């Protein structure tokens, strides 16, 4: 498994700008907690569990090798 950035460059630029404006917290989450700091806890756990898919906001994607 590996983590890659979403290939949609326009989406990535939008999310990165929102992350910058939100002090690094996921722009898709209401609460600002350590669990919602990018990479969010939910996504880090998915990586540990070798799950495929993308993070909540779509910035990162877990790909199988």
NORSUL-V801071 format. One record per residue. RES is the residue in three letters. PSI is psi in radians with two decimals (* if undefined). NEAR is the number of other ideal C-beta (glycine too) atoms within 12 Angstrom. Layout:
# NORSUL-V801071
RES/PSI/NEAR ; RES/PSI/NEAR
This chain:
# NORSUL-V801071
UNK/2.52/17 ; UNK/2.73/13 ; UNK/2.23/24 ; UNK/2.80/19 ; UNK/2.55/23 ; UNK/2.32/23 ; UNK/-0.19/14 ; UNK/1.68/16 ; UNK/-0.60/12 ; UNK/-0.78/12 ; UNK/-0.78/21 ; UNK/-0.79/22 ; UNK/-0.74/15 ; UNK/-0.78/19 ; UNK/-0.75/29 ; UNK/-0.68/22 ; UNK/-0.74/15 ; UNK/-0.67/22 ; UNK/-0.74/27 ; UNK/-0.77/14 ; UNK/-0.38/12 ; UNK/0.38/21 ; UNK/0.59/13 ; UNK/0.01/21 ; UNK/2.57/26 ; UNK/2.20/30 ; UNK/-0.21/27 ; UNK/-0.04/22 ; UNK/2.53/24 ; UNK/-0.81/11 ; UNK/2.48/14 ; UNK/1.73/17 ; UNK/2.92/14 ; UNK/-0.49/15 ; UNK/-0.35/18 ; UNK/0.13/26 ; UNK/2.37/22 ; UNK/2.32/31 ; UNK/2.22/28 ; UNK/2.80/30 ; UNK/-0.75/21 ; UNK/-0.75/26 ; UNK/-0.72/30 ; UNK/-0.68/21 ; UNK/-0.66/17 ; UNK/-0.66/22 ; UNK/-0.84/24 ; UNK/-0.59/14 ; UNK/0.11/13 ; UNK/0.66/15 ; UNK/2.60/19 ; UNK/2.87/19 ; UNK/-2.90/21 ; UNK/2.87/28 ; UNK/2.99/35 ; UNK/-0.76/25 ; UNK/-0.17/29 ; UNK/0.12/25 ; UNK/-0.71/32 ; UNK/2.63/33 ; UNK/2.37/26 ; UNK/2.14/27 ; UNK/2.48/18 ; UNK/2.61/12 ; UNK/*/9
